[in-house]
């Protein structure tokens, strides 16, 4: 669970973490985007379900909020049971929300690879090789670009040429990381990443 202090921080968290649900207040304070503006950005860039909590219930604000397709809209003061119910309904209605994907090559074809299927990424010249349990895909990215595309909560760089899915790490020591029975070198300069 994350609590963002402002709109900028909220959007940074959405970029770097996998979030199941966002609870937005419509009034985020002076000199801040409104929660409705953040709702538009969530719809455009993140595909994450969200609900509004607000003291505002004017017709215009409700109309603007509804246009962003929130999963719920609660006015303050609200009962705890209303918030819990709204959260449970939003998560259930969103279903297994679409898993973030990355565009890669499968032979001559472009495919969208769900990021949770990636075991690790290996740099190979101008290409990155994406290793899954079943296949190896490639795409023309730099290591830096891949590390920016993949959420920090799931992936970490362990070597100048390797990024691994933290959830797939079987074991590690000071020199290597084992993912899907494959030993991957661990550079001293990246070893701290495993503890984050």
C-alpha positions, 0 to 999 in steps of 0.5 A: 500500500502506498500513500502519495503526498501529491499528484506527481508522487502518485504518478511516479508510483504508478510508473514504477510499481504494479498497483491493483487499485487507486483511491483518489481524493478529488481535491488534492490541495492548492496548486495540485491537479485535481483527482479528476485530472489524475483519473484521466491520466490513470485511464490514459496511461495505466489501466488501473481501477480507481475510486473517488473519495470526496467531500464534493457532490455538486452536479458538475463535479459528479459529472466530470468524475463519472466521465473518467469511469471510476469504479466507485464514488464515495462522499465524505463522511463515509462509513468504513463498510462503504469504503471496504465494499467499494474497494472489494467491488472495484477489484472484483469488477476490474477482474484480473486486470490486464497484465502490463506487456512489452512489445517484443519480436517472435521471429518476424512478428511483433507480440505483446509479452506479459511482463510477469512471464519474463524470467530475465533479460539479457543484453545482446549488442543492440538487442535485448533477449527476453527469456521466459519458461517457453521461449526467448524473444528479442527486441531492439532496446537498450538496457536503460530503456528496458529498466525504465519500461519494467516496474522496479517492484518486479525487476532489478538489474544485477549486471550491466547486461542482465535484468532479472524478475525478482519473483523468479529468483531461486537463489543467489550469492555474492557472484551470481543469481539463479533464475529458472535454473540459469546462473546469471552473473551478479556484479558487485555494483548491482548487489544492493539491488537485491535487497530493495 
